[in-house]
């Protein structure tokens, strides 16, 4: 699989776009579906489960040799380290989904050599899509319109716009934000924060609370295809294929050097 060409990635991109839209439609058919609480004390709905089923079925149909890591399933033995594998979140933003707002999405990513090389995020309420990777341009598509390229923006001189989670802020984030000279906030749930940066609608997304690889992989690929980066808070590269799938704290940002807005070292 080390010989995956850019053309292969483009072909795979088109397939996962269709898969994510099918999952998105299933999610919308299961609005107000019953809620259960998993062993880790997080909610899961019928929409999560049905979306997971269709994504797994179609990925296995088109790419039977590539293992799949899903938030809703046990991890395959060959989905660790450098191995090529899918990472999916069939319904990212379950809390938002349950609350009745629209900050939820479908995330599908392909990882290889411990990094995401292709990502897709779909927004079920609007059927909007974002796709891309470091080796291919990132694009977005609104329903009934053609794909268009997207790019991270240069941070405005008056200061950055920070994408912040609706549900996962906490004291560490407040401390981090206090080190900036000036900023505006956009509060958004789920991996949609990555898409704001990729489209040039926000500049920085700091994450200082617990996440897993399926929370960031697709978004990282899309941001990198739009000219941005996602790195650990200590400036090390993000690493995928961990046995427990847990992420370190990270920061996603666009093209410009955001550090010039820091009062002192974070």
Secondary structure, DSSP 8 states (H G I E B T S, - for coil): -TT--HHHHHHHHHHHHHHHHHHHHHHHHTTT--EEE-TTS-EEEHHHHHHHHHHHHHHHHH-TTSEEEETTS---TT-STT--EEEEEEEE-HHHHHHT-S--EEEEEEEETTEEEEEEEEETTTTEEEEEETTEEEEEE-TTS--EE-------TT-EEEEE-SS---HHHHHHHTTBSSEEEEE--TTHHHHHHHTTS-SEEEE-S--BHHHHHHHHHHHHHTT-EEEETTS-B-----SS-B---EEEE-SS-GGGGBSS--
